[in-house]
Amino acid sequence: MSTISLSEIQQVLDEADLIYSAPEVNQAINKLANQINQQLADQYPLCLTVMLGGMIFSGQLLPQLNFLFY
């Protein structure tokens, strides 16, 4: 397995294009949470994160969901 140097990582970051800013991503997550809250307001959904890559997204979305808890 080959290793990647810090300079190679920095080069990738320097050459990368920003597609969406952090505020734009947060706004999209907020919008999604609001839509889910409206559609599932009176239900008891089970929320699962299926992929390891979804952990960050789930960590931002799930606290904004307001389902009925008993």
C-alpha positions as CSV (number, residue, x, y, z in Angstrom):
1,M,0.0,0.0,0.0
2,S,1.5,3.3,-1.0
3,T,1.4,6.4,1.2
4,I,0.4,9.9,0.2
5,S,2.6,12.7,1.3
6,L,1.3,15.9,2.9
7,S,2.5,17.9,-0.1
8,E,0.4,15.7,-2.4
9,I,-2.6,16.2,-0.2
10,Q,-2.1,20.0,-0.2
11,Q,-1.7,20.0,-4.0
12,V,-5.0,18.3,-4.4
13,L,-6.7,20.8,-2.1
14,D,-5.1,23.7,-3.9
15,E,-6.3,22.5,-7.3
16,A,-9.8,21.4,-6.2
17,D,-12.9,23.4,-7.2
18,L,-15.4,24.3,-4.5
19,I,-18.8,23.1,-5.8
20,Y,-20.9,24.1,-2.8
21,S,-19.9,26.2,0.2
22,A,-20.6,25.0,3.8
23,P,-23.5,27.5,4.2
24,E,-25.1,26.1,1.0
25,V,-24.7,22.6,2.2
26,N,-26.2,23.5,5.6
27,Q,-29.1,25.2,3.9
28,A,-29.8,22.1,1.8
29,I,-29.7,19.9,4.9
30,N,-32.1,22.3,6.7
31,K,-34.5,22.3,3.8
32,L,-34.4,18.5,3.7
33,A,-35.1,18.2,7.4
34,N,-38.1,20.6,7.1
35,Q,-39.5,18.5,4.3
36,I,-39.0,15.2,6.2
37,N,-40.6,16.8,9.3
38,Q,-43.6,17.9,7.4
39,Q,-44.1,14.5,5.6
40,L,-43.5,12.3,8.6
41,A,-44.8,14.5,11.5
42,D,-47.3,11.9,12.8
43,Q,-45.3,8.8,12.1
44,Y,-42.5,6.8,13.9
45,P,-39.8,6.3,11.3
46,L,-36.6,4.3,11.9
47,C,-33.6,6.2,10.7
48,L,-30.5,4.2,9.8
49,T,-27.2,5.3,8.3
50,V,-26.3,2.7,5.7
51,M,-22.8,3.7,4.6
52,L,-19.8,4.9,6.6
53,G,-19.7,8.0,4.3
54,G,-23.2,8.9,5.5
55,M,-22.2,9.4,9.1
56,I,-21.4,13.1,8.8
57,F,-24.5,13.8,6.8
58,S,-26.6,11.8,9.3
59,G,-25.0,13.7,12.2
60,Q,-26.2,17.0,10.7
61,L,-29.6,15.8,9.6
62,L,-30.9,13.6,12.4
63,P,-30.8,16.3,15.2
64,Q,-33.1,18.4,13.1
65,L,-35.8,15.8,12.8
66,N,-38.7,16.2,15.1
67,F,-40.7,13.0,15.3
68,L,-43.0,11.9,18.0
69,F,-41.2,9.9,20.7
70,Y,-42.9,7.8,23.3
